[in-house]
């Protein structure tokens, strides 16, 4: 029951992320909008204070590696464009497909692993996986944003 309920919650959260991301593309972005989400998410690491959620070294390594691998798909589908001198996220038709695919993969893994890994450890692993996916993605987005912003500033300076 716990696994099914958590998958339903994850599906709802995934759909919310897709809607928020699509709406965000209508407004210019800035460095703060790119950098802050991982900092807000980092507060979730307080879960590891409670022994119920603590992970072994191997579980940490597995979660971080899988998260970093998944981040590659987000990195390659997240690009910027300049409109009227402002930087916007570029619409990607693949982004919702990738997010939904990652959500399905995550749900299948959670269902499969729930019979062999303690629920608290599993929750800790999936938080770490998500964090390990978001941090590299946001770093890559920030680097792309800075390069584009610098080129805009250079061209404005030259004119």
C-alpha positions as CSV (number, residue, x, y, z in Angstrom):
1,X,0.0,0.0,0.0
2,X,2.8,2.4,0.9
3,X,4.6,1.8,-2.4
4,X,1.4,2.5,-4.5
5,X,0.6,5.6,-2.5
6,X,4.1,7.0,-2.8
7,X,4.0,6.3,-6.6
8,X,0.7,8.2,-6.9
9,X,2.2,11.1,-5.0
10,X,5.3,11.0,-7.2
11,X,3.2,11.0,-10.3
12,X,1.2,14.0,-9.1
13,X,4.5,15.8,-8.2
14,X,5.9,15.0,-11.6
15,X,2.9,16.4,-13.4
16,X,3.2,19.6,-11.3
17,X,6.9,20.0,-12.2
18,X,6.0,19.7,-15.9
19,X,3.3,22.3,-15.6
20,X,5.5,24.7,-13.6
21,X,8.3,24.2,-16.0
22,X,6.1,24.9,-19.0
23,X,4.8,28.1,-17.4
24,X,8.3,29.2,-16.4
25,X,9.3,29.2,-20.1
26,X,6.9,32.2,-20.6
27,X,9.0,34.4,-18.3
28,X,12.7,35.5,-18.5
29,X,15.0,33.6,-16.2
30,X,17.9,34.8,-14.1
31,X,20.7,33.2,-12.1
32,X,18.7,33.1,-8.9
33,X,15.9,31.1,-10.5
34,X,18.5,28.6,-11.6
35,X,20.6,28.4,-8.5
36,X,18.0,28.5,-5.6
37,X,16.0,25.3,-6.2
38,X,18.8,22.9,-5.1
39,X,19.4,25.0,-2.0
40,X,15.7,24.8,-1.1
41,X,15.7,21.0,-1.8
42,X,18.9,20.6,0.4
43,X,16.8,21.1,3.5
44,X,15.4,17.6,2.8
45,X,18.8,16.2,3.8
46,X,17.7,16.7,7.4
47,X,15.9,13.4,7.0
48,X,19.3,11.7,7.5
49,X,19.4,12.9,11.1
50,X,16.7,10.2,11.8
51,X,18.3,6.7,11.8
52,X,15.3,5.4,9.9
53,X,16.5,7.1,6.7
54,X,20.2,6.6,6.9
55,X,22.1,4.9,4.1
56,X,25.1,2.6,3.7
57,X,28.1,3.8,1.7
58,X,27.1,1.5,-1.2
59,X,23.5,2.9,-1.2
60,X,24.8,6.4,-1.3
61,X,27.1,5.6,-4.2
62,X,24.4,3.9,-6.1
63,X,21.9,6.8,-5.6
64,X,24.4,9.4,-6.5
65,X,25.6,7.6,-9.7
66,X,22.1,6.9,-10.9
67,X,21.1,10.5,-10.2
68,X,24.1,11.9,-12.1
69,X,23.3,9.6,-15.0
70,X,19.7,10.8,-15.2
71,X,20.8,14.4,-15.0
72,X,22.5,14.0,-18.4
73,X,19.0,13.8,-20.0
74,X,17.9,17.0,-18.3
75,X,21.1,18.8,-19.2
76,X,20.9,18.0,-22.9
77,X,17.2,19.1,-23.1
78,X,17.6,22.4,-21.2
79,X,18.7,25.3,-23.3
80,X,18.2,29.0,-23.4
81,X,17.1,31.5,-26.0
82,X,17.3,35.3,-26.2
83,X,14.1,37.2,-26.9
84,X,14.0,41.0,-26.8
85,X,17.3,41.1,-24.9
86,X,16.0,38.7,-22.2
87,X,17.0,35.1,-21.5
88,X,14.3,32.5,-21.6
89,X,14.3,28.7,-21.2
90,X,13.9,27.2,-24.7
91,X,10.9,25.0,-25.2
92,X,11.9,21.4,-25.6
93,X,9.4,18.8,-26.8
94,X,11.6,16.1,-25.3
95,X,11.6,17.6,-21.8
96,X,8.1,16.4,-20.7
97,X,8.8,13.0,-22.3
98,X,12.1,12.7,-20.4
99,X,10.5,13.8,-17.1
100,X,7.7,11.3,-17.5
101,X,10.1,8.6,-18.5
102,X,12.3,9.3,-15.4
103,X,9.2,9.3,-13.3
104,X,8.2,5.9,-14.7
105,X,11.7,4.5,-14.3
106,X,11.8,5.8,-10.7
107,X,8.4,4.3,-9.9
108,X,9.4,0.9,-11.4
109,X,12.6,0.9,-9.4
110,X,10.8,1.9,-6.2
111,X,8.3,-0.9,-6.7
112,X,11.0,-3.5,-7.5
113,X,13.3,-2.4,-4.7
114,X,10.6,-2.0,-2.0
115,X,10.7,-5.7,-1.4
116,X,14.4,-5.8,-0.7
117,X,15.3,-2.4,0.8
118,X,13.8,-1.0,4.0
119,X,11.2,1.8,3.2
120,X,13.2,4.4,5.1
121,X,16.5,3.6,3.3
122,X,14.6,3.6,0.0
123,X,13.1,7.0,0.7
124,X,16.7,8.2,1.6
125,X,18.0,6.7,-1.6
126,X,15.4,8.3,-3.8
127,X,15.9,11.7,-2.2
128,X,19.6,11.5,-2.8
129,X,19.0,10.3,-6.3
130,X,16.8,13.3,-7.0
131,X,19.3,15.7,-5.4
132,X,22.1,14.1,-7.4
133,X,20.1,14.6,-10.5
134,X,19.1,18.2,-9.9
135,X,22.5,19.6,-8.7
136,X,24.5,18.8,-11.9
137,X,21.5,19.8,-14.1
138,X,21.3,23.2,-12.4
139,X,25.1,23.7,-12.5
140,X,25.0,23.0,-16.2
141,X,22.1,25.4,-16.7
142,X,23.9,28.1,-14.7
143,X,27.0,27.7,-16.9
144,X,24.9,27.9,-20.1
145,X,23.1,30.9,-18.7
146,X,26.3,32.8,-17.7
147,X,27.8,32.2,-21.2
148,X,24.7,33.5,-22.9
149,X,24.4,36.4,-20.5
150,X,28.1,37.4,-21.1
151,X,27.6,37.3,-24.9
152,X,24.5,39.5,-24.6
153,X,26.5,41.9,-22.4
154,X,29.4,41.9,-24.8
155,X,27.3,42.6,-27.9
156,X,25.4,45.3,-26.0
157,X,28.7,46.9,-25.0
158,X,30.0,46.8,-28.6
159,X,26.9,48.5,-30.0
